[in-house]
């Protein structure tokens, strides 16, 4: 017997049990473990987040404001996965500045759902659009041609960095079609975005010392008003607190 086979069922996924003098077959415990491993391996999780979990999400202890804000966010994400899929909204949208832990939390939530047996699929938003576009090329690979269908069919879809792409009519139509389809089918979407729901103004100092006010692009402007409306219809919205960029802090 191969060392990789289950000692109880011999790799068949079924075990013989006896109750009240009668013998029968039932699913072996290894079947659930094998499915969880299969789902994990096919979820397309980036290597940098393979071990992201809700338990190892780092909350700073040296900043009371950040500790409270991120602690609240963590509780909201835990609540989402605990209630899934029976919550009032099937999706989760994490909004906030770069480096505040959005992707870690999103993948951690996704990995929790994978462990429960739900099929999940991760896509970087910009990479997904590039693959869908290349899929129209006759010379493209089968994986690229199937990218659009896979994001429609996946039980749970995670879109990271939503809105991080130059806005064109094609982009707006494609994103609207994906979000609308999933919303209509009540298929859960987990998404992260660096963009705000409302316009923000930032004052910047130009090289010559001149002050200039810059207006940030909003999420609605990046994905279109229809997709934006559907997104809020189907997702719990979690606003990340204004904290120091984790990646820059670790680099110092």
C-alpha positions as CSV (number, residue, x, y, z in Angstrom):
1,X,0.0,0.0,0.0
2,X,1.3,3.4,-0.9
3,X,2.3,5.6,2.1
4,X,0.0,8.3,0.7
5,X,-3.1,6.1,1.0
6,X,-5.4,6.2,4.0
7,X,-4.8,3.3,6.4
8,X,-8.5,3.2,7.1
9,X,-10.1,3.1,3.6
10,X,-7.1,2.2,1.5
11,X,-7.6,5.3,-0.6
12,X,-11.1,4.5,-1.7
13,X,-12.7,7.3,0.3
14,X,-15.1,4.8,1.9
15,X,-14.9,2.8,5.1
16,X,-16.9,-0.2,6.4
17,X,-18.8,0.4,9.6
18,X,-21.0,-1.9,11.7
19,X,-24.0,-0.7,13.6
20,X,-26.6,-2.9,15.4
21,X,-25.0,-6.0,13.8
22,X,-25.3,-4.6,10.3
23,X,-22.4,-3.6,8.0
24,X,-22.4,-0.6,5.7
25,X,-20.2,1.9,4.0
26,X,-19.8,5.6,4.9
27,X,-17.4,8.3,3.8
28,X,-14.0,8.2,5.4
29,X,-12.6,11.2,7.2
30,X,-9.8,11.4,4.7
31,X,-12.2,12.3,1.9
32,X,-12.9,15.7,3.5
33,X,-9.2,16.3,4.1
34,X,-8.4,15.3,0.5
35,X,-11.0,17.7,-0.9
36,X,-9.7,20.5,1.3
37,X,-6.2,20.0,0.0
38,X,-7.4,19.8,-3.6
39,X,-9.4,23.0,-3.2
40,X,-6.4,24.8,-1.6
41,X,-4.0,23.7,-4.4
42,X,-6.4,24.9,-7.1
43,X,-7.4,28.2,-5.5
44,X,-4.6,30.2,-7.3
45,X,-3.4,31.8,-4.0
46,X,-0.2,33.8,-4.5
47,X,2.9,32.3,-2.8
48,X,3.2,35.4,-0.6
49,X,-0.2,34.7,1.0
50,X,-0.1,30.8,1.1
51,X,-0.1,30.9,4.9
52,X,-2.2,34.0,5.5
53,X,-4.7,33.3,8.3
54,X,-7.0,35.3,10.6
55,X,-4.9,34.0,13.5
56,X,-1.6,35.4,12.2
57,X,-2.9,38.8,11.1
58,X,-0.6,41.2,12.9
59,X,-2.2,43.9,14.9
60,X,0.2,46.6,16.1
61,X,0.5,46.8,19.9
62,X,2.4,50.1,20.0
63,X,-0.4,52.2,18.4
64,X,-3.7,52.1,20.4
65,X,-5.7,53.7,17.6
66,X,-4.4,51.2,15.0
67,X,-4.9,48.4,17.4
68,X,-8.5,49.2,18.0
69,X,-9.3,49.9,14.4
70,X,-7.6,46.7,13.0
71,X,-9.1,44.7,15.9
72,X,-12.6,45.8,14.8
73,X,-11.9,45.0,11.2
74,X,-10.6,41.5,12.2
75,X,-13.8,40.9,14.1
76,X,-15.9,41.9,11.1
77,X,-14.0,39.5,8.8
78,X,-14.3,36.7,11.4
79,X,-18.0,37.4,11.6
80,X,-18.3,37.1,7.8
81,X,-16.6,33.7,7.6
82,X,-18.4,32.4,10.7
83,X,-21.9,33.2,9.2
84,X,-21.0,32.2,5.7
85,X,-23.0,31.4,3.6
86,X,-26.1,32.4,5.6
87,X,-25.3,36.1,6.1
88,X,-27.6,38.8,4.6
89,X,-25.0,39.6,2.0
90,X,-22.9,36.9,0.3
91,X,-19.8,39.0,-0.4
92,X,-17.1,41.0,1.4
93,X,-15.5,44.3,0.3
94,X,-12.3,45.5,2.0
95,X,-11.6,49.2,1.3
96,X,-8.6,51.2,2.4
97,X,-5.1,52.6,1.7
98,X,-2.3,50.4,0.4
99,X,-0.4,48.3,3.0
100,X,-3.2,48.2,5.6
101,X,-3.6,44.4,5.4
102,X,-6.6,44.0,3.0
103,X,-5.1,41.2,0.9
104,X,-4.0,39.3,4.0
105,X,-7.5,39.4,5.5
106,X,-9.2,38.6,2.2
107,X,-7.0,35.5,1.6
108,X,-7.3,34.5,5.2
109,X,-11.1,34.6,4.9
110,X,-10.9,32.7,1.6
111,X,-8.6,30.0,3.2
112,X,-11.1,29.6,6.0
113,X,-13.8,29.0,3.5
114,X,-11.6,26.5,1.6
115,X,-11.1,24.6,4.9
116,X,-14.9,24.4,5.2
117,X,-15.1,22.8,1.7
118,X,-16.1,25.8,-0.4
119,X,-14.5,26.2,-3.8
120,X,-12.6,29.5,-4.0
121,X,-10.6,31.2,-6.7
122,X,-8.1,34.1,-6.3
123,X,-7.4,36.6,-9.1
124,X,-5.5,39.8,-9.2
125,X,-7.8,42.2,-10.9
126,X,-5.4,43.6,-13.4
127,X,-4.0,40.2,-14.3
128,X,-7.5,38.9,-14.7
129,X,-8.5,41.6,-17.2
130,X,-5.2,41.1,-19.1
131,X,-6.0,37.4,-19.3
132,X,-9.6,37.9,-20.4
133,X,-8.4,40.3,-23.1
134,X,-5.7,38.0,-24.4
135,X,-8.3,35.2,-24.5
136,X,-9.8,36.9,-27.5
137,X,-6.6,36.2,-29.4
138,X,-6.8,33.0,-31.4
139,X,-3.2,32.2,-30.4
140,X,-3.9,32.4,-26.7
141,X,-3.7,29.4,-24.4
142,X,-6.8,27.5,-23.2
143,X,-6.3,28.9,-19.6
144,X,-6.6,32.5,-20.9
145,X,-9.7,31.6,-22.9
146,X,-11.3,30.0,-19.8
147,X,-10.4,32.9,-17.4
148,X,-13.7,34.7,-18.0
149,X,-15.8,31.6,-17.5
150,X,-13.9,30.6,-14.4
151,X,-14.7,33.8,-12.6
152,X,-18.4,33.5,-13.4
153,X,-18.5,29.8,-12.3
154,X,-16.3,29.8,-9.2
155,X,-18.3,29.3,-6.0
156,X,-16.4,32.1,-4.2
157,X,-14.3,34.6,-6.2
158,X,-11.6,36.8,-4.7
159,X,-10.7,39.9,-6.7
160,X,-7.6,41.6,-5.3
161,X,-7.0,45.3,-6.0
162,X,-10.3,46.0,-7.7
163,X,-10.2,49.1,-9.9
164,X,-6.4,49.1,-10.4
165,X,-6.6,49.3,-14.2
166,X,-6.9,52.1,-16.8
167,X,-10.6,52.8,-17.3
168,X,-12.0,52.0,-20.8
169,X,-15.4,51.1,-22.0
170,X,-14.2,47.5,-22.4
171,X,-13.0,47.3,-18.8
172,X,-16.2,48.8,-17.5
173,X,-18.4,46.5,-19.5
174,X,-16.3,43.4,-18.5
175,X,-16.3,44.2,-14.8
176,X,-20.0,45.0,-14.8
177,X,-20.8,41.7,-16.5
178,X,-18.8,39.8,-13.9
179,X,-20.2,41.5,-10.9
180,X,-23.8,41.5,-12.2
181,X,-23.6,37.8,-13.0
182,X,-22.4,36.9,-9.6
183,X,-24.8,39.2,-7.9
184,X,-27.8,37.8,-9.8
185,X,-26.7,34.2,-9.0
186,X,-25.9,35.1,-5.4
187,X,-22.4,33.8,-5.9
188,X,-20.1,35.3,-3.2
189,X,-17.4,37.8,-4.1
190,X,-14.6,38.9,-1.8
191,X,-12.8,42.0,-3.1
192,X,-10.1,44.5,-2.0
193,X,-9.6,48.0,-3.3
194,X,-7.3,50.9,-2.6
195,X,-10.0,53.3,-4.0
196,X,-12.5,55.2,-1.9
197,X,-16.2,55.3,-2.3
198,X,-16.2,59.1,-2.3
199,X,-13.7,61.5,-3.9
200,X,-10.7,62.5,-1.8
201,X,-8.6,65.6,-2.2
202,X,-4.9,65.6,-1.5
203,X,-2.5,68.5,-1.4
204,X,0.9,67.8,-3.0
205,X,4.0,69.9,-3.2
206,X,5.4,70.1,-6.7
207,X,9.2,70.1,-7.5
208,X,9.2,73.9,-7.7
209,X,7.5,74.2,-4.3
210,X,4.1,74.9,-5.7
211,X,1.1,73.4,-3.9
212,X,-1.3,71.5,-6.0
213,X,-4.6,69.8,-5.0
214,X,-5.1,66.3,-6.5
215,X,-8.4,64.6,-6.6
216,X,-8.2,60.8,-6.2
217,X,-10.2,58.5,-8.5
218,X,-13.1,56.8,-6.9
219,X,-14.1,53.1,-7.1
220,X,-17.3,54.0,-9.0
221,X,-15.2,55.9,-11.6
222,X,-12.8,52.9,-11.9
223,X,-15.3,50.2,-12.4
224,X,-18.4,52.0,-13.5
225,X,-21.6,53.1,-11.7
226,X,-23.5,49.9,-12.4
227,X,-20.8,47.6,-11.1
228,X,-20.3,49.8,-8.1
229,X,-24.0,49.7,-7.2
230,X,-24.1,45.9,-7.6
231,X,-21.0,45.5,-5.5
232,X,-22.5,47.4,-2.5
233,X,-25.7,45.4,-3.0
234,X,-24.0,42.1,-2.6
235,X,-21.1,42.8,-0.2
236,X,-20.5,43.7,3.4
237,X,-18.3,46.7,3.3
238,X,-15.3,46.8,5.7
239,X,-13.4,50.1,5.9
240,X,-9.8,49.7,6.8
241,X,-8.5,52.3,9.4
242,X,-5.9,54.8,8.5
243,X,-2.7,53.0,9.7
244,X,0.9,53.0,8.7
245,X,1.8,50.9,5.6
246,X,2.7,47.5,6.8
247,X,5.0,46.7,3.9
248,X,7.0,50.0,4.4
249,X,7.2,49.4,8.2
250,X,8.6,45.9,7.7
251,X,11.2,47.2,5.2
252,X,12.7,49.6,7.7
